[in-house]
């Protein structure tokens, strides 16, 4: 995810969540199964783990990322978590 302003972080994370949950909705429709809360939680956890992995990769001593980049990465993890939860609620509500 590119480093941008707050609006960009939230909108890109929300778009990522909508795309993932939309694809999952298509799979559930093809299998004629109702969406379940555990599927939504699984995707949110997967997104969180991916963001934390990227953050840990950036914090490696061999890379030595600038302090501002680390602060933006921390914010990106929070924005991604909030946006993914909002997208999962939309997924479960429809």
C-alpha positions in Angstrom: 0.0 0.0 0.0 1.5 3.3 -1.0 2.3 5.9 1.7 -0.2 8.8 1.4 -2.4 10.9 3.5 -5.0 9.7 6.0 -7.8 9.7 3.5 -5.7 7.6 1.1 -4.8 5.1 3.9 -8.4 4.5 4.9 -9.8 4.5 1.4 -7.2 2.1 0.0 -7.6 -0.2 3.0 -11.4 -0.1 2.7 -11.1 -0.9 -1.1 -8.8 -3.8 -0.2 -11.4 -5.1 2.2 -14.3 -4.6 -0.2 -12.5 -6.5 -2.9 -11.7 -9.4 -0.7 -15.1 -9.6 0.8 -16.7 -9.2 -2.6 -14.6 -12.1 -3.9 -15.6 -14.2 -0.9 -19.3 -13.2 -1.5 -19.0 -14.6 -5.1 -17.5 -17.8 -3.8 -20.3 -18.2 -1.2 -22.9 -17.5 -3.9 -21.3 -20.1 -6.3 -21.4 -22.7 -3.5 -24.9 -21.7 -2.4 -23.8 -21.1 1.2 -24.7 -18.2 3.4 -21.7 -16.0 4.6 -20.6 -16.8 8.1 -19.1 -14.6 10.8 -16.0 -16.8 11.0 -15.2 -16.3 7.4 -15.3 -12.5 7.9 -13.1 -12.8 11.0 -10.7 -14.9 9.2 -10.2 -12.4 6.4 -9.8 -9.5 8.9 -7.2 -11.6 10.8 -5.4 -12.4 7.5 -5.2 -8.7 6.6 -3.9 -7.8 10.1 -1.3 -10.5 10.0 -0.1 -9.3 6.5 0.2 -5.7 7.7 2.1 -6.7 10.8 4.4 -8.9 8.7 5.1 -5.9 6.4 5.7 -3.7 9.5 8.2 -6.2 11.0 9.9 -6.5 7.6 10.4 -2.7 7.6 11.7 -2.7 11.1 14.5 -5.1 10.3 18.0 -3.8 11.3 19.3 -4.3 7.7 16.7 -2.0 6.3 16.7 0.8 8.9 13.6 2.6 7.8 13.2 6.3 8.7 11.2 7.2 11.8 8.5 8.9 9.7 8.0 5.8 7.6 7.7 3.6 10.7 5.0 6.0 12.1 3.1 5.9 8.8 3.3 2.1 8.8 1.9 2.0 12.3 -1.0 4.2 11.2 -1.5 2.0 8.1 -2.0 -1.0 10.3 -4.6 0.8 12.4 -6.4 2.2 9.3 -6.3 -1.2 7.7 -7.8 -2.9 10.8 -10.6 -0.3 11.1 -11.4 -0.4 7.3 -11.3 -4.2 7.2 -13.7 -4.5 10.2 -16.1 -2.0 8.5 -15.9 -3.9 5.2 -16.6 -7.2 7.1 -19.7 -5.6 8.8 -20.9 -4.6 5.4 -20.2 -8.1 4.1 -22.3 -9.7 6.9 -25.1 -7.2 6.7 -25.8 -7.9 3.0 
